[in-house]
Amino acid sequence: MFAPMHEVTEMPARFRLAELLEERGMSQSELARRSGITFATINAMTRNRTTGVQLDTLDKLARALGVEPGDLIERDKKRGRGK
C-alpha cells in the first residue's frame, strides 16, 4: 500500500540577487562584468522576472558574489498558497 498523500503548500522560489547586491554595494552592471552573465539576465533575475536558470549561471553568479549557489534562491513565502 501507498502512504496517504498529504497536501503540500506550494511556495514559489525567488532569487535573492537584489539583497545580495545591496549587501555588497555592487551594481547589476558590476555583477555582469565579474560573472560574465549578461546584464539583461541579471536584471530579470533581480526583478524575479524569470522562472528558470542554468546551473552554470547560478555558479558564475555565486562565485562573483562570494556565496554558495543555494544562497541565491529562497522560498517566497509572500507568494505561496495556503497558510
C-alpha positions as CSV (number, residue, x, y, z in Angstrom):
1,M,0.0,0.0,0.0
2,F,1.0,3.5,-0.6
3,A,1.2,6.0,2.3
4,P,-1.6,8.6,2.3
5,M,-0.9,11.7,0.3
6,H,-0.7,14.9,2.3
7,E,-1.5,18.3,1.0
8,V,1.7,20.3,0.1
9,T,1.7,24.0,0.3
10,E,3.5,25.3,-2.8
11,M,5.7,28.4,-2.3
12,P,7.4,29.6,-5.4
13,A,11.1,30.2,-5.2
14,R,12.6,33.7,-5.7
15,F,16.1,35.0,-6.5
16,R,17.9,36.9,-3.7
17,L,20.1,38.9,-6.1
18,A,18.7,42.3,-5.0
19,E,19.5,41.7,-1.4
20,L,22.9,40.2,-2.1
21,L,23.9,43.1,-4.4
22,E,22.7,45.7,-1.8
23,E,24.7,43.9,1.0
24,R,27.8,44.1,-1.1
25,G,27.3,47.6,-2.5
26,M,27.5,46.1,-6.0
27,S,25.6,47.2,-9.1
28,Q,24.0,44.8,-11.6
29,S,26.5,46.1,-14.2
30,E,29.4,45.2,-11.9
31,L,28.0,41.7,-11.3
32,A,27.6,41.3,-15.0
33,R,31.2,42.2,-15.5
34,R,32.5,40.0,-12.7
35,S,30.4,37.0,-13.6
36,G,30.3,37.1,-17.4
37,I,26.5,36.8,-17.3
38,T,24.6,39.4,-19.3
39,F,23.1,42.4,-17.7
40,A,19.7,41.5,-19.1
41,T,19.8,38.1,-17.4
42,I,20.9,39.6,-14.1
43,N,18.2,42.3,-14.3
44,A,15.5,39.8,-15.0
45,M,16.7,37.6,-12.1
46,T,17.0,40.6,-9.7
47,R,13.4,41.6,-10.5
48,N,12.3,37.9,-10.3
49,R,11.0,38.0,-13.9
50,T,12.4,34.6,-14.9
51,T,11.3,31.2,-13.9
52,G,14.4,29.2,-14.8
53,V,18.1,29.4,-14.8
54,Q,21.0,27.2,-15.8
55,L,23.1,25.7,-13.1
56,D,26.3,27.2,-14.6
57,T,24.7,30.6,-14.4
58,L,24.0,30.2,-10.7
59,D,27.6,29.0,-10.2
60,K,29.0,32.0,-12.0
61,L,26.8,34.5,-10.1
62,A,27.6,32.8,-6.8
63,R,31.3,32.9,-7.4
64,A,31.2,36.6,-8.3
65,L,29.2,37.3,-5.1
66,G,31.3,35.1,-2.9
67,V,28.3,32.9,-1.9
68,E,27.2,29.3,-2.5
69,P,24.7,28.8,-5.4
70,G,22.0,27.8,-2.9
71,D,22.3,31.3,-1.3
72,L,20.9,32.8,-4.5
73,I,17.4,31.4,-4.1
74,E,14.8,31.0,-1.4
75,R,11.1,30.2,-1.0
76,D,8.9,33.2,-1.5
77,K,6.5,33.0,1.5
78,K,4.6,36.1,0.3
79,R,3.6,34.4,-3.0
80,G,2.9,30.9,-1.6
81,R,-0.5,29.4,-1.5
82,G,-2.2,28.3,1.7
83,K,-1.2,29.0,5.3
